[in-house]
């Protein structure tokens, strides 16, 4: 089957452009808690498949958040290795079963849940009373076996995070026990590379295999890992641009912070007020990042810009105080204002 996929991909590449394309070539559900997906990315130049494969593997395993039970509270239990009359499992075994419960949510922070079961019978995941926005992936997961007509009540703590959370041996409270949490929804990732072509024009196909615990599909995991990687690299996209700005301004006096509302008031006092709404921000010497951020926030003209406070601008995604300072510098030296307004009207007090 792999050979057929490779032949199919190579045939497409020979008639396509250099544009990278990805495709899911296999997807299956082995159980409620085990999903599998296989993806390909091509055409890649020599060495690129390993670069992408290694980065994606680390992002899939370490950068995607999951939801777990991180603490359980029992009534009148002296220690973790205690046994409870009428319950087959020890407290430690119950904690290990709770550790395996798979949840899905968009919650942040810590939230409470609980279990209350009357025996005889079995306590399973479906007996967990969860917050409204938390979903059980497999409600048949076993927690405890009650052999007598007793009540089993456990208070639970649920948390969303990434990676591992190891319980501390000194973090035990009265009847409350932390649980080692594996927040990673991706259980395993493999990547492999197929090379073809002659030595001078060698190209590669990246094969990526992903197994998840069911709280995410492999496709969802791939998308989230990709977004996380992009977010991590965004600062580097502006590093050179910021260095150039620093070099240009190193001999200039640092301008103080300002409020746009004050500037707008000064401009409107001038008798030669121009139609600020007719001057678009693309006429200013803005960096691509600042320009795109303003456009996404429906700021198209200088009037739109001046009608926002510094605090409003700082709420824009990916916007920083350095960007606000840069806008101030541009407004100070922008020729449109120098021509139409007396210089003393632009002074900062």
C-alpha positions as CSV (number, residue, x, y, z in Angstrom):
1,X,0.0,0.0,0.0
2,X,2.8,2.4,0.9
3,X,4.4,1.7,-2.6
4,X,1.1,2.6,-4.3
5,X,0.9,5.9,-2.3
6,X,4.5,6.8,-3.3
7,X,3.8,6.1,-7.0
8,X,0.6,8.2,-6.8
9,X,2.3,11.1,-5.1
10,X,5.3,11.0,-7.6
11,X,2.9,11.1,-10.6
12,X,1.1,14.1,-9.1
13,X,4.3,15.9,-8.5
14,X,5.6,15.5,-12.0
15,X,2.6,17.4,-13.4
16,X,2.2,19.9,-10.5
17,X,4.1,23.0,-9.5
18,X,6.5,23.4,-6.6
19,X,3.6,24.2,-4.2
20,X,3.6,22.0,-1.1
21,X,0.5,19.9,-0.6
22,X,-0.5,17.6,2.3
23,X,-3.0,14.8,2.3
24,X,-4.5,12.3,4.7
25,X,-3.9,8.9,3.1
26,X,-5.3,6.8,6.0
27,X,-7.6,7.3,8.9
28,X,-9.1,4.8,11.3
29,X,-10.6,4.5,14.8
30,X,-9.1,1.4,16.6
31,X,-11.1,2.1,19.8
32,X,-12.8,5.0,21.6
33,X,-9.3,5.9,23.0
34,X,-7.1,5.2,20.1
35,X,-7.3,7.0,16.8
36,X,-4.8,6.7,13.9
37,X,-4.0,8.9,11.0
38,X,-1.3,8.9,8.3
39,X,-0.4,12.0,6.3
40,X,2.0,13.0,3.5
41,X,3.6,16.3,2.6
42,X,5.3,16.9,-0.7
43,X,7.2,17.8,-2.8
44,X,10.1,18.7,-0.4
45,X,13.7,19.5,-1.2
46,X,16.5,17.4,0.1
47,X,16.7,17.5,4.0
48,X,13.4,19.4,4.4
49,X,11.3,16.3,5.3
50,X,13.5,15.5,8.3
51,X,13.4,19.1,9.4
52,X,9.6,19.3,9.3
53,X,9.1,15.7,10.6
54,X,11.3,16.3,13.8
55,X,9.7,19.7,14.5
56,X,6.2,18.3,14.0
57,X,6.8,15.3,16.2
58,X,8.0,17.5,19.1
59,X,5.1,19.9,18.6
60,X,2.5,17.1,18.5
61,X,3.9,15.4,21.7
62,X,4.8,18.5,23.7
63,X,2.8,21.5,22.6
64,X,-0.8,20.3,22.4
65,X,-2.9,20.7,25.5
66,X,-5.2,18.1,27.1
67,X,-7.5,17.7,30.0
68,X,-6.9,15.4,33.0
69,X,-8.0,14.6,36.5
70,X,-5.2,15.9,38.7
71,X,-6.5,15.4,42.3
72,X,-8.9,13.1,44.1
73,X,-10.3,13.6,47.6
74,X,-11.6,10.7,49.7
75,X,-13.3,10.9,53.1
76,X,-11.5,9.5,56.1
77,X,-8.7,7.8,54.2
78,X,-5.4,7.8,56.2
79,X,-3.0,7.2,53.2
80,X,-2.8,6.4,49.5
81,X,-2.3,2.7,50.0
82,X,-5.3,2.2,52.3
83,X,-8.1,-0.2,51.5
84,X,-11.8,0.7,51.8
85,X,-14.2,-1.9,53.2
86,X,-16.5,-3.1,50.5
87,X,-14.4,-2.0,47.6
88,X,-12.2,-4.4,45.7
89,X,-9.5,-1.9,44.7
90,X,-7.1,0.0,47.0
91,X,-7.1,3.8,47.0
92,X,-3.9,3.6,45.0
93,X,-5.5,1.5,42.3
94,X,-8.5,3.8,42.1
95,X,-6.1,6.7,41.6
96,X,-4.4,4.9,38.8
97,X,-7.8,4.2,37.2
98,X,-8.7,7.9,37.5
99,X,-5.4,8.8,35.8
100,X,-6.5,6.9,32.7
101,X,-9.8,8.7,32.3
102,X,-9.8,10.6,28.9
103,X,-11.5,14.0,28.8
104,X,-12.0,16.7,26.2
105,X,-12.5,20.3,27.0
106,X,-11.6,23.9,26.2
107,X,-11.5,24.9,29.9
108,X,-8.5,26.7,31.4
109,X,-7.5,26.7,35.1
110,X,-8.7,24.2,37.7
111,X,-12.3,22.9,37.9
112,X,-14.2,20.6,40.2
113,X,-16.0,17.3,39.5
114,X,-17.2,14.4,41.6
115,X,-18.2,10.8,41.8
116,X,-20.9,9.4,44.0
117,X,-21.8,5.7,43.5
118,X,-23.9,3.3,45.7
119,X,-22.9,-0.4,45.8
120,X,-22.9,-3.1,45.1
121,X,-21.9,-2.5,41.5
122,X,-19.2,-0.8,39.4
123,X,-18.0,2.8,39.3
124,X,-17.1,3.8,35.8
125,X,-16.4,7.0,34.0
126,X,-20.1,7.6,33.3
127,X,-20.6,8.1,37.1
128,X,-18.3,11.2,37.0
129,X,-20.3,14.5,37.4
130,X,-18.4,16.9,35.1
131,X,-18.6,20.6,34.4
132,X,-20.9,21.4,31.4
133,X,-18.1,22.0,29.0
134,X,-16.1,18.9,29.8
135,X,-16.8,15.7,27.7
136,X,-16.0,12.1,28.4
137,X,-14.4,10.2,25.6
138,X,-15.1,6.7,26.9
139,X,-17.7,6.4,29.7
140,X,-17.0,2.7,30.2
141,X,-13.6,3.2,31.7
142,X,-13.4,1.3,35.0
143,X,-12.8,3.1,38.3
144,X,-13.8,0.7,41.2
145,X,-15.7,-2.4,42.1
146,X,-18.1,-2.1,45.0
147,X,-18.8,-5.5,46.6
148,X,-21.1,-4.3,49.4
149,X,-24.0,-1.7,49.7
150,X,-21.8,1.2,50.6
151,X,-21.4,4.7,49.1
152,X,-18.3,5.7,47.3
153,X,-17.9,9.5,47.1
154,X,-14.8,11.1,45.6
155,X,-14.2,14.8,44.9
156,X,-12.1,15.4,41.8
157,X,-10.1,18.3,40.4
158,X,-9.8,18.7,36.6
159,X,-7.1,20.7,34.8
160,X,-6.1,21.6,31.3
161,X,-2.4,21.8,30.5
162,X,0.3,20.3,28.4
163,X,3.1,17.7,28.9
164,X,3.4,15.8,32.1
165,X,2.5,16.8,35.7
166,X,4.3,14.7,38.3
167,X,2.8,14.7,41.8
168,X,4.9,15.8,44.7
169,X,5.3,13.3,47.6
170,X,4.8,16.1,50.1
171,X,1.7,17.5,48.3
172,X,-0.8,15.4,50.2
173,X,-3.6,17.0,52.1
174,X,-6.1,15.4,54.5
175,X,-7.7,12.7,52.3
176,X,-6.7,14.6,49.1
177,X,-4.2,13.0,46.7
178,X,-2.6,14.5,43.6
179,X,-2.5,12.3,40.5
180,X,0.3,12.1,37.9
181,X,-1.2,13.7,34.8
182,X,-0.4,13.0,31.2
183,X,-2.0,15.9,29.4
184,X,-0.7,14.9,26.0
185,X,-3.6,13.8,23.7
186,X,-1.1,12.5,21.2
187,X,0.2,9.1,22.2
188,X,2.8,8.5,19.6
189,X,4.2,10.0,16.4
190,X,6.4,8.5,13.7
191,X,7.8,10.2,10.6
192,X,9.5,8.7,7.6
193,X,11.0,10.0,4.4
194,X,10.9,8.8,0.8
195,X,13.5,10.2,-1.5
196,X,13.4,10.2,-5.3
197,X,15.0,11.8,-8.3
198,X,18.7,12.2,-9.3
199,X,21.3,13.5,-6.9
200,X,21.2,17.1,-8.2
201,X,17.4,17.4,-8.1
202,X,16.5,15.1,-5.3
203,X,13.0,15.5,-3.8
204,X,11.4,14.0,-0.7
205,X,8.0,12.9,0.6
206,X,7.3,13.2,4.3
207,X,5.1,10.5,5.8
208,X,3.7,11.4,9.3
209,X,1.8,8.8,11.5
210,X,-0.2,10.1,14.5
211,X,-1.9,8.1,17.3
212,X,-4.2,10.0,19.7
213,X,-6.2,9.1,22.8
214,X,-9.5,10.0,21.2
215,X,-9.9,13.5,22.7
216,X,-8.5,14.8,19.4
217,X,-8.5,13.3,15.9
218,X,-5.0,13.0,14.3
219,X,-6.1,15.7,11.8
220,X,-7.1,18.1,14.6
221,X,-3.8,17.4,16.4
222,X,-1.9,18.1,13.2
223,X,-3.6,21.4,12.8
224,X,-3.2,22.5,16.4
225,X,0.5,21.5,16.4
226,X,1.1,23.5,13.2
227,X,-0.6,26.6,14.7
228,X,1.5,26.3,17.9
229,X,4.7,26.0,15.8
230,X,3.8,29.1,13.8
231,X,3.1,31.1,17.0
232,X,6.5,30.1,18.4
233,X,8.3,31.4,15.3
234,X,6.4,34.6,14.8
235,X,8.9,36.7,17.0
236,X,11.7,35.7,14.6
237,X,9.8,37.1,11.6
238,X,10.1,40.6,13.1
239,X,13.6,40.3,14.7
240,X,15.5,41.8,11.7
241,X,12.9,44.5,11.3
242,X,13.2,45.5,15.0
243,X,17.0,45.5,14.8
244,X,16.9,47.9,11.9
245,X,14.5,50.2,13.7
246,X,16.8,50.2,16.7
247,X,19.8,51.2,14.5
248,X,17.9,54.0,12.9
249,X,16.7,55.4,16.2
250,X,19.7,54.9,18.4
251,X,20.8,58.5,18.0
252,X,17.3,60.0,18.4
253,X,15.7,61.2,21.7
254,X,13.3,58.6,23.0
255,X,9.8,59.8,22.6
256,X,7.5,59.6,25.7
257,X,4.3,57.5,25.6
258,X,1.2,59.3,24.5
259,X,-2.5,58.9,24.2
260,X,-4.1,59.1,20.8
261,X,-7.1,61.0,22.1
262,X,-4.8,63.9,23.1
263,X,-3.3,64.0,19.7
264,X,-6.7,64.0,18.0
265,X,-7.8,66.9,20.1
266,X,-4.7,68.9,19.1
267,X,-5.3,68.2,15.4
268,X,-9.0,69.2,15.6
269,X,-8.1,72.5,17.2
270,X,-6.2,73.6,14.1
271,X,-8.1,75.7,11.6
272,X,-6.4,74.0,8.7
273,X,-7.7,70.6,9.8
274,X,-7.6,68.1,6.9
275,X,-10.0,65.3,6.3
276,X,-8.2,62.7,8.4
277,X,-10.6,60.0,7.2
278,X,-9.3,60.5,3.6
279,X,-5.7,59.6,4.6
280,X,-5.3,55.9,4.6
281,X,-2.8,54.0,6.8
282,X,-1.2,52.5,3.8
283,X,0.2,56.0,3.0
284,X,2.2,55.8,6.3
285,X,5.5,54.0,6.5
286,X,4.2,51.2,8.7
287,X,5.9,47.9,9.0
288,X,4.0,44.9,7.4
289,X,3.2,43.6,10.8
290,X,1.7,46.8,12.2
291,X,-0.2,47.4,8.9
292,X,-1.7,44.0,8.9
293,X,-2.7,44.1,12.6
294,X,-4.4,47.5,12.1
295,X,-6.2,46.3,9.0
296,X,-7.5,43.2,10.8
297,X,-8.9,45.5,13.5
298,X,-10.8,47.6,10.9
299,X,-8.4,50.5,11.3
300,X,-8.1,51.9,7.7
301,X,-7.5,55.6,8.0
302,X,-5.6,58.0,10.3
303,X,-8.9,59.0,11.8
304,X,-9.6,55.4,12.7
305,X,-6.2,55.2,14.2
306,X,-6.5,58.4,16.3
307,X,-9.9,57.3,17.6
308,X,-8.2,54.4,19.4
309,X,-6.5,54.8,22.7
310,X,-3.1,53.2,23.5
311,X,-5.0,50.7,25.6
312,X,-7.2,49.8,22.6
313,X,-4.2,49.2,20.4
314,X,-2.5,47.0,23.0
315,X,-5.6,44.7,22.9
316,X,-4.9,43.9,19.2
317,X,-3.5,40.4,18.8
318,X,0.3,40.4,18.4
319,X,0.5,44.1,19.1
320,X,3.2,45.4,21.5
321,X,4.2,48.6,23.2
322,X,7.1,48.9,20.7
323,X,4.5,49.0,17.9
324,X,2.7,51.9,19.6
325,X,6.0,53.8,20.0
326,X,6.7,53.2,16.3
327,X,3.3,54.7,15.3
328,X,4.1,57.7,17.4
329,X,7.4,58.2,15.7
330,X,5.8,57.9,12.3
331,X,3.1,60.5,13.2
332,X,5.8,62.8,14.4
333,X,7.9,62.8,11.2
334,X,5.1,62.0,8.6
335,X,5.2,64.6,5.8
336,X,1.4,64.8,5.6
337,X,1.2,66.4,9.0
338,X,4.3,68.6,8.5
339,X,2.8,70.1,5.4
340,X,-0.7,70.7,6.7
341,X,-0.1,71.7,10.3
342,X,2.3,74.2,12.0
343,X,5.1,72.3,13.7
344,X,4.2,73.8,17.1
345,X,0.8,72.0,17.0
346,X,2.6,68.6,16.9
347,X,4.8,69.2,19.9
348,X,4.4,66.7,22.8
349,X,3.9,68.2,26.2
